Amino acid sequence: MQLEIKNIGKIKSATLEFNGITVVAGNNNTGKSTIGKVLFALFSKFNNINEAIDKYKYDAIIARVFKELSTYDLDDSIILGSPALIQMFKRGNYQSSQSILKFLEGLISDRTLEFIRSNIDNMIDNSSKEIEELDVKRIKAEIISNYFNDIFDNQINNMSISESAYIDLLIKNKHIKAEFIENTCTVVQDDIKLINKAIYVDDPYIIDSRIIRSTNSLRGRNEINNNLIKLLHSKEDEEQIIEQIIAKDKYAEIEEMINLVIKGQLILKKDGRYTLKNNEYPEGINVSNLSTGLKSFLIIKKLITDNLIVNRDILILDEPEIHLHPEWQIVYAELLVLLQKYFDLTILLTTHSPFFLRAIEVFSKKYELNQKCKYYLSKIGTDSLITFSEVENTTEIYQKMANTFSILNNISDELDCN
């Protein structure tokens, strides 16, 4: 898989390959997180996008039908036009005129119900015509525009360049492309169906949170974080019982490693928060009272033990080492390498830590995955724009990270001379 980006955020250009673990290093504010946000947004919105469009169309048709019903001089016209009633109906995922009638039984008068029974099919047909004639690519472009603007807080295009922004995801010689002009998607192409999900983790405190029910105003990091919150609070799908058994065999070694840091079972309380039960805390301790480093491990534990992450999913981790002691950074790195090995994940990591970077190198070699690792370095040009280059020898990254020690050593030498 290859991702090409031009003029998104502060990035002038970037081409990255993903074949296992991809590590991106560089100074702060050099577009590393932008790579993850683009990848996350692509997989979030192009995942089963055609099915999503069918749902959008269906919702629009139903809204029109109920709105039309509310305009008639009926006993229950106010009820039929109620947004709450429409949302309740949509959540039931009803699919036919008969299901509408069944849903309304007992909610409205017999007189109103008889009127609807006589007119419902014509109403659905009339409401469908204009909606079904809409160009699918136009709908896709609107979906992508809205979501990317949510993720990038209405600043998709590079503000220093007047050229259009461009994204091209290449998978098995097939493309998913999007072009943006003035933060609006003008061109969209999807030659391949994405079925795997992307999981973006950049804040361990997420595991403390309840689900945010109202998402209309969520943007940027809040939108990304709420996606993870909903996933962590989702339930196992009983229809996937076979896959769950297979997954449990795979993560036995991974769970053993997590238990080196933290043991126990995560329990979801009635108030929507998690508690951890183990020998040390038999009555349970609220996860909010655990250290930030432990929370980082608990998120991974939750994802694998509840089968929330599956084969070939996309896992994006923005500076995962930031709350971890160097020794735990090593454990966490080995954990990620094992996740890639057993679940064939595409993992994108950004990091500032030489310990974490070295651990990825060592453990990928230990588990014979070093050929599936790619390393990139972000650079700021004289035009203040950012580009990314692949690094064949990670010494270049270590040297950049070591500059801080050189600065401190020079200051120390000057102080000693005085």
C-alpha positions in Angstrom: 0.0 0.0 0.0 1.3 3.5 -0.9 0.0 6.9 0.2 0.9 10.0 -1.8 0.0 13.4 -0.4 0.4 16.9 -1.9 -0.4 20.3 -0.3 -2.4 18.9 2.7 -2.0 20.9 5.9 1.7 21.9 6.0 2.8 19.1 3.8 4.1 20.0 0.4 4.7 16.4 -0.7 5.0 13.0 0.9 5.0 9.4 -0.5 5.0 6.6 2.0 4.8 2.8 1.7 3.0 0.6 4.1 3.8 -3.0 4.3 3.8 -3.7 8.0 5.2 -1.1 10.3 5.9 2.4 9.0 7.8 4.8 11.3 7.8 8.6 10.8 10.2 10.8 12.7 11.0 14.5 12.7 10.8 17.6 14.7 7.6 18.9 16.2 5.1 20.6 13.9 6.5 19.0 10.8 3.4 17.2 9.5 3.9 13.8 11.1 0.4 13.7 12.6 -1.1 14.9 9.2 0.0 11.6 7.6 -1.9 9.7 10.3 -5.0 11.9 10.0 -5.1 11.5 6.2 -4.8 7.7 6.4 -7.4 7.6 9.2 -9.9 9.7 7.3 -9.5 7.7 4.1 -10.2 4.4 5.7 -13.0 5.8 7.9 -15.0 7.3 5.0 -14.1 5.0 2.1 -14.8 1.9 4.2 -18.0 0.5 2.7 -18.8 4.0 1.3 -21.4 2.6 -1.2 -23.4 1.0 1.6 -23.2 4.3 3.5 -24.5 6.2 0.5 -27.5 3.8 0.3 -28.2 4.6 3.9 -27.9 8.4 3.3 -30.4 8.1 0.5 -32.7 6.0 2.5 -32.6 8.5 5.4 -33.3 11.4 3.0 -36.3 9.6 1.5 -37.7 8.8 4.9 -37.2 12.4 6.1 -39.1 13.6 3.0 -41.9 11.2 3.5 -42.4 12.2 7.2 -42.1 15.9 6.3 -44.8 15.5 3.6 -47.1 13.7 6.1 -46.7 16.6 8.5 -48.1 19.0 6.0 -51.5 17.3 5.7 -54.4 18.2 7.8 -54.2 15.1 10.0 -54.8 14.4 13.6 -51.2 13.6 14.2 -49.4 15.9 11.8 -47.3 17.4 14.5 -46.2 14.0 15.8 -45.3 12.8 12.2 -43.1 15.9 11.7 -41.2 15.4 14.9 -37.5 15.0 14.4 -37.4 12.6 17.4 -39.9 10.3 15.7 -38.0 10.3 12.5 -34.7 9.5 14.3 -36.4 6.7 16.2 -37.7 5.2 12.9 -34.2 5.5 11.3 -32.6 3.7 14.2 -34.9 0.8 13.6 -33.5 0.4 10.1 -36.9 -0.3 8.6 -36.9 -1.0 4.8 -40.4 -0.8 3.4 -43.7 1.0 3.4 -45.2 -1.8 5.4 -42.6 -1.4 8.0 -43.5 2.3 8.3 -47.1 1.4 8.9 -46.2 -1.2 11.5 -43.9 1.3 13.2 -46.7 3.9 13.4 -49.3 1.5 14.8 -50.3 2.6 18.3 -48.5 5.9 17.9 -51.1 7.7 15.7 -54.9 7.6 15.3 -56.6 5.0 13.1 -57.8 7.8 10.8 -54.3 9.0 10.2 -53.0 5.5 9.7 -55.6 4.8 7.1 -54.6 7.9 5.2 -51.0 6.8 5.2 -51.8 3.3 4.2 -53.5 4.7 1.1 -50.7 7.1 0.1 -47.5 5.7 1.5 -46.2 4.0 -1.7 -46.8 7.1 -3.9 -45.0 9.2 -1.3 -42.0 7.0 -1.2 -41.8 6.9 -5.0 -42.2 10.7 -5.3 -39.5 11.3 -2.7 -37.1 8.8 -4.3 -37.0 10.1 -7.8 -34.9 13.2 -7.3 -32.6 11.5 -4.7 -32.0 8.4 -6.8 -31.0 10.6 -9.8 -28.1 12.2 -7.9 -24.6 11.4 -9.2 -22.9 8.9 -6.8 -19.5 10.6 -7.3 -21.0 13.9 -6.3 -22.4 12.4 -3.1 -19.0 10.8 -2.4 -17.2 14.1 -2.9 -19.6 15.7 -0.4 -19.0 13.0 2.2 -15.3 13.3 1.8 -15.4 17.1 2.0 -17.4 17.1 5.2 -15.3 14.4 7.0 -11.9 15.8 6.0 -13.1 19.3 7.1 -14.1 17.7 10.5 -10.7 16.0 10.8 -8.7 19.1 9.7 -11.0 21.7 11.2 -11.7 23.4 7.9 -8.0 23.7 6.9 -7.4 20.9 4.5 -5.5 22.8 1.8 -2.0 24.1 2.4 -2.5 27.8 3.3 0.9 28.7 1.7 0.2 27.2 -1.7 -2.6 28.1 -4.1 -2.4 24.8 -5.9 -5.0 22.1 -5.2 -4.5 19.4 -2.6 -4.2 15.8 -3.6 -4.4 12.4 -2.0 -3.7 9.1 -3.7 -3.9 5.7 -1.9 -2.6 2.9 -4.0 -3.6 -0.7 -3.1 -3.0 -3.7 -5.4 -2.5 -1.3 -8.4 -5.9 0.3 -7.7 -6.5 3.9 -6.6 -8.5 5.8 -4.1 -8.0 9.5 -4.9 -9.4 12.8 -3.7 -8.6 16.3 -4.8 -9.4 19.4 -2.8 -9.7 23.1 -3.8 -10.4 25.6 -1.1 -11.2 22.8 1.4 -13.7 21.3 -0.9 -13.4 17.8 -2.5 -13.8 18.4 -6.2 -12.6 15.0 -7.6 -13.0 11.6 -6.1 -12.1 8.2 -7.4 -12.4 4.8 -5.6 -11.4 1.8 -7.7 -11.1 -0.6 -4.7 -13.5 -1.3 -1.8 -12.0 -0.7 1.6 -13.4 -3.1 4.2 -10.9 -2.7 7.0 -11.1 0.0 9.6 -8.5 2.5 10.9 -7.9 3.0 14.6 -6.1 6.2 15.7 -4.6 6.3 19.2 -2.9 9.5 20.4 -4.3 10.0 23.9 -4.3 7.4 26.6 -6.8 9.3 28.6 -9.4 8.2 26.1 -10.0 5.1 28.1 -11.3 7.3 30.9 -14.0 8.7 28.8 -17.7 8.0 28.2 -19.2 8.0 24.7 -19.9 11.5 23.4 -23.5 11.1 22.2 -23.8 14.4 20.3 -21.1 14.5 17.6 -22.4 17.4 15.5 -19.8 19.8 16.6 -16.8 17.5 17.0 -13.8 18.4 14.9 -10.1 17.6 14.6 -8.7 15.6 17.5 -12.1 15.4 19.2 -13.6 13.7 16.2 -10.8 11.2 16.0 -10.9 10.5 19.8 -14.6 10.0 19.8 -14.2 7.4 17.1 -11.9 5.4 19.4 -14.2 5.9 22.4 -17.1 4.4 20.5 -14.9 1.5 19.5 -13.7 0.8 23.1 -17.3 0.8 24.3 -18.6 -1.4 21.5 -19.6 -5.0 22.3 -18.3 -8.2 20.8 -20.2 -9.4 17.7 -21.6 -12.9 18.6 -21.8 -13.7 14.8 -17.9 -13.5 14.8 -17.5 -16.2 17.4 -15.1 -18.3 15.2 -12.9 -15.3 14.5 -12.9 -14.5 18.2 -11.6 -17.9 19.0 -8.9 -17.7 16.4 -7.9 -14.2 17.6 -7.6 -15.4 21.2 -5.1 -18.1 20.1 -3.1 -15.4 18.3 -3.0 -12.9 21.2 -2.0 -15.4 23.9 1.6 -14.3 23.5 0.7 -10.7 23.3 -1.5 -10.8 26.4 1.3 -12.5 28.3 3.5 -9.5 27.4 0.9 -7.0 28.5 0.6 -8.9 31.8 4.3 -8.1 32.4 3.1 -4.5 32.9 -0.5 -4.8 34.0 -2.8 -7.8 34.8 -6.5 -8.0 35.3 -9.8 -7.6 33.6 -11.4 -4.4 32.3 -15.0 -4.0 33.5 -17.4 -1.5 32.1 -19.5 0.1 34.9 -23.0 1.3 34.6 -21.9 4.9 34.5 -20.0 4.2 31.2 -16.5 4.2 32.7 -14.0 1.3 33.0 -12.6 -0.2 36.2 -9.7 -2.7 36.4 -10.0 -5.8 38.6 -7.0 -8.0 39.5 -5.3 -9.4 42.6 -4.0 -6.0 43.6 -7.4 -4.4 43.2 -10.0 -7.2 43.9 -12.8 -4.6 44.3 -11.7 -2.8 41.1 -9.9 0.5 40.6 -11.2 3.2 38.3 -9.1 3.4 35.2 -9.0 7.2 35.6 -6.9 6.6 38.8 -4.2 4.6 37.0 -1.0 6.1 35.5 -1.0 7.4 32.0 1.5 4.7 30.9 -0.8 1.9 32.2 -3.6 3.4 30.2 -1.6 3.1 27.0 -1.3 -0.7 27.6 -5.0 -1.0 28.6 -6.1 0.4 25.3 -4.2 -2.2 23.4 -5.4 -4.9 25.8 -9.0 -3.9 25.2 -8.6 -3.8 21.4 -7.2 -7.3 21.2 -9.0 -9.2 24.0 -12.4 -8.0 22.8 -11.5 -8.7 19.2 -12.0 -5.0 18.3 -8.9 -5.1 16.1 -8.9 -7.7 13.3 -6.7 -9.0 10.5 -5.4 -6.2 8.2 -6.8 -3.3 10.1 -4.9 0.0 10.2 -3.4 1.0 13.6 -2.2 4.6 13.8 -0.2 5.6 16.9 0.9 9.2 17.3 3.9 9.3 19.6 2.8 6.3 21.7 6.0 6.4 23.8 5.3 9.9 25.1 3.9 8.7 28.5 6.1 5.6 28.8 9.4 5.0 30.8 12.2 3.8 28.4 11.8 0.2 29.8 8.1 0.3 29.0 8.8 1.8 25.6 10.7 -1.4 24.8 7.8 -3.6 26.0 5.3 -1.5 24.0 7.4 -1.7 20.9 7.7 -5.5 21.1 3.9 -5.7 21.6 3.3 -3.7 18.4 5.7 -5.9 16.4 3.8 -9.0 17.6 0.5 -7.4 16.7 1.8 -6.9 13.2 3.1 -10.4 13.0 -0.1 -12.2 14.2 -2.8 -9.9 12.8 -1.0 -8.6 9.6 -1.8 -5.0 10.6 -0.7 -1.9 8.8 0.9 0.1 11.6 1.8 3.8 11.4 4.0 5.2 14.2 5.3 8.7 14.8 8.0 9.0 17.4 10.6 11.3 19.0 12.2 8.6 21.1 15.5 6.9 20.2 14.6 4.1 22.7 11.3 3.4 21.0 12.8 3.6 17.5 15.6 1.2 18.4 13.2 -1.2 20.0 11.1 -1.3 16.8 14.3 -2.1 14.8 15.5 -4.8 17.2 12.2 -6.6 17.6 11.2 -6.5 14.0 14.6 -8.2 13.3 14.0 -10.7 16.2 10.6 -11.7 14.7 11.9 -11.6 11.1 9.7 -8.6 10.1 12.5 -6.1 9.4 11.8 -6.3 5.7 8.3 -5.1 6.5 9.4 -1.9 8.2 9.8 1.5 6.5 11.4 4.6 8.1 10.7 8.2 7.1 12.0 11.6 8.1 10.1 14.9 7.8 12.0 17.9 6.7 11.3 21.6 6.5 12.5 23.3 3.3 13.7 26.9 2.8 10.1 27.7 1.7 8.9 26.5 5.2 7.0 23.7 3.5 7.4 20.1 4.6 8.5 17.1 2.7 9.1 13.4 3.7 11.9 11.2 2.6 12.5 7.5 3.1 15.5 6.7 5.3 17.5 3.6 4.4 19.8 4.0 7.3 18.2 5.0 10.6 21.5 6.6 11.7 20.2 9.8 10.1 17.2 9.8 12.4 19.3 9.1 15.5 21.6 11.9 14.6 18.7 14.3 14.4 17.4 13.1 17.8 20.9 13.4 19.3 21.2 17.1 18.4 19.6 17.9 21.7 22.4 16.2 23.6 25.0 18.1 21.5 23.3 21.4 22.5 23.3 20.5 26.2 26.9 19.3 26.1 28.0 22.6 24.5 26.2 24.6 27.1 27.8 22.4 29.8 31.2 22.8 28.3 30.8 26.6 28.3 29.7 26.5 31.9 32.7 24.4 32.9 35.1 26.9 31.1 33.6 29.7 33.2 
